[in-house]
């Protein structure tokens, strides 16, 4: 069975700043902020949340179908996905547009500053979700605003269970819109910052949100995650990685583990445990799609 992954395909330009952002930014001078960071390390990777989640799910043995748009410069990315065995039937090219681009700068404490050009992603709503016998699951990850709204409604109409994962797209929506997403979704995944914003805008705390869906997960970075079901939570500890090299794409790697577990019919805690193991593998490698998974080493 397959999972449709709605979100971005992007090229990531990743830069490493050897200092700390906090040492370069004066809090009382933010109104006249003018800073420059020397970044000795720079590379360009395949990224975007749909591509990263699909990579993770595919590496675990699941069947990923990313639904995304690329620009006229995206042919190499699409071909790479095909080479990996990831389905590309829901990827559309938008002429006269660039594929989405993320410029990510990471400091020595793994804090990140990101600039994002959406490009073709803004036309992601041109693809529609329809009921299909081989599609068992979906996720609405950060994407064009209209695409997130339409794809959530289309998953619901098609009777396909899905995860609402607003990520950095969350600020685009007001409380009423976010409440509608929650009520359409089967599961909600946010990090701790996004979770606070989601609660502030909807007026629902984590317990209340978890009563409206099958489950809510709040990821906590190095502290693991909280799994909420029926108004109660359990803490799922993080997995200690062999090395901390690059956090870019760790959340997406985690979500691939979540989707794999949901496809298998696991309970949400077990899905989160797998996500934590996959995230630990990813953070030990540079780039969002350069790690490998030995299924036997993570209990599969």
N, C-alpha and C positions, 0 to 999 in steps of 0.2 A: 504493500500500500504506500501511497505517496503523501507528502506534506507540501502544500503550496506556501511559499515563503515570500510574502509581499514586503518589499523594501527596496533599498538602493543598491545599485552596482556602482562602484566608484573607484577611482584611482587615488591611492593614499600617498602623499609625499610626507615622509616621516623624518623629522629633524630631532637631533639629540642636543640639548643644552646641558652643559656639564655643571652648571651652577644650580641655584635655587631661585625660582621666580620670586619667592618672598623676600629675597635679599636685593632684588632689583626694582621692586615696585614699592613706592612709598605710599602707604594708605592715605595720608593726609594730602596727597598731591594727585589723587585719581582724576580730579577735574581738569588737570592739564597733563594727562599721561602722555609721555613720549619716550618710549624705551626701544632699545635694540638688543637682540640676543645673538651672540656668536654661536653658531651651530656647526661644529666640525664634522658631525656625522649627518649624512643625508642619503635617503634612498627612496625609491618609488615602488609601491607594492599594489597588488590587486586587493581591493577592499570593498567597502559598502556593507551595510548590515545584511542584506539579502545574500550577497556572495559569501560573506563570512559564515553566516548561519548554515547555508547550504554546504559549504566546505566541511564544517564540523559534522553535520548530520550524515553526509555522504561517507566521511572517514569512519564513522561509527557503524556503517552498514545500512543506514536508512536510505530512503529514496527521496531526494530533494528536487523540488520543482520551483526554482526562483521565478517570481513574477516581477519584472523590472523593466526599465527602459535604459538604453544606452544611446550615446550620440554617434556621429559618423566616425569617431575615433575608437569605437568600442569593439571592433571585430576581433582583435587579439584576445580580449577578455572572454568573449563568447566562445571562441575556439578553445581557450584554456578550459572552460567549464565542460565543454564536450569531451575533451581529452581526459578529464577527471571522471567522466561518467555521470556528470550532473545534467539533468534534463534542461534544455534551452527553449522548449516550445512556447513558453510564456514570456520570453524576452523579446522586446520590440525595439527597433532602431528608430530614432527621431532624427531626421535629416536636419542639417544646418544648426546643429547643437552639439555641445561637448558632453561627453559622459561626465557625470558628477565628479567633483574633485574635492578631496579633503587635504588640507595642509595642517599637519599635526606636529606640535612641538612638545617634547617631554623633558622635564627637568630631572635632576638626580634623585628626587624623592618620588618620581613617577607621577607627579602632577602634570596635567596636559592643558595646552591651549590649542584650540582647533578653529580654523577658518574653513567654511564649507561653501562651495559653489554648486548649487543643485543641478544646473544644466538640464539634461534630458529628463531627470527625475521629476521635474515639474509637470511632465506629460504622462506620468505613470498611470493616471486614471483611464487611459485609452484601452487598457486591458481589463477584461471582465472575468469574474469568477462565476463558473457555472457548476452545477451538481454533476459529478462524474463518479462512476462506480469505483474507480481506483484511487480516488482522493479521500483520505480519511481524516485529514487534519490540516490546519492552517495557522498562520501567524501574521498579524498586522504589525510590522515593525516600522521604524521611522522612514517616511517616504514623502512624496508630495502631499500637501494638505488634502486636496480633493480626492486623491487616491486612497488615503487612509479612511476617509469618511465613506467612500463608495465601497471599498473592499470589505470593510467591516459589515456593512449592510448586506452585501452580496453573499458573504460567508453565512450570515444569519439566514437569509432567504433560501440559500441552497441546503441548509441543514448540516453544514460542515462545522464541527466544533473548532474554535480557534482561540489563540492566545492574543490578548491585546498587550503590546509591548511598545508604549509610546516613545520611550527614550528621549532623545534631544528634541523630538517633535512635540512633546507635551505642551510647551508654552504657547503653541499655535492655537490651542483650544480653550474655550471658557468652561466654567463649571457645568453648564447644561450639556454641552457637547461631550465632555469627558464622562458625565454620568450616563449618557446614551451609549458610549463605547463600552463602559463597564457592563451595562445591562444587556448588551448584545453578545458579549464575550463569554467564554467558558472559563478562561483563566486570565489573570492579569499578572504581569511581571514588570517591576520597576526597581531601580536602585533606591537607596535610602533618601537621597535628595529628591528624586522624582516622586517617591512615595509621599514625602511631606507636601510637595506641591499639589499632587493629586488629591490628597486629603483636604488641603486648604481650599482648593477650588470647588470640590464637590460637597464639602461639609461632612464627608464620611471619613471616620478613622479606619485604620487597617482592619479592625475587627468587623466593622460594618461592611466594608467592601468585600471581605471574604465571605460574608453571608449572602451576597448577591451573585456569587460565582462559585464554581467548583473549588477554586483555590486562588490565593494570592501569594506571590513570592516577592520578598523585598531582599535584594542582594546587598551585601555589606562589604564587598571587596575582600580584603584580607581577613575579615571576621566571619566569612561564610555567608549565610543567608537566613532569613526568617521565612518559614512556611506557615501560612495562615489558612485554615479550613474551618468553616462553621463558627467563626468568631474566636477561635483559639489558635495559638501559635506554638511552634517548636523551633528551636535553633538548630541549624545544620552546620556544623563546624567546617571551616575551610580545610583544604588539603594543602599541606606544605609542599611547595614546588622544589624541584632540584636546584633551580636558580631563578632569580628575578631579573629578566632581561628586557622585556618590553610588554607593557600592559595593553597595547593597542589590539583591539579585537577580542579581549578576554571575555567580555560580556556576551559577545556573539557566539564564541566557542561554547560558553555555558549554555546558551539557548539551544544550540544544536543538541547538547546532551539532554536538555529538557524535552525537546520534541521527540528524540529517539525513545525516551522512556514513556512518554505519552502514547506514542505509536504502539508500544508493547503492552499498554494497559497497566503500567505500574502506578502505584500511589505517588502522590506529589512529592513526598519526602524522598523516596528512592530516586525519583527523577532529579531532584535537586542535588542529591549526593553524587550522581553521575555528572551533572553539570559542574560541580566543584572539582571533580577529578580532571575533566577535560580542560577547564580553565587553568588548572595548575600546569598541565602540559603546554598550553599555549603561551603562558607568561614566560616560560623558559626559552622561547624562541623569538627571534625578531620577525616582525611582520604579522599580519592577521591570518595568513593562509600558508604558512611555511612549516607548520608542525606536522608530525605524524602520530598516529594512534595505533598502539598495539592492543588489540581488544583483550587479549589474555591478561595484560598487566592492569587493566582497569575493571576486571571482574565480569567481562562479557564472554 
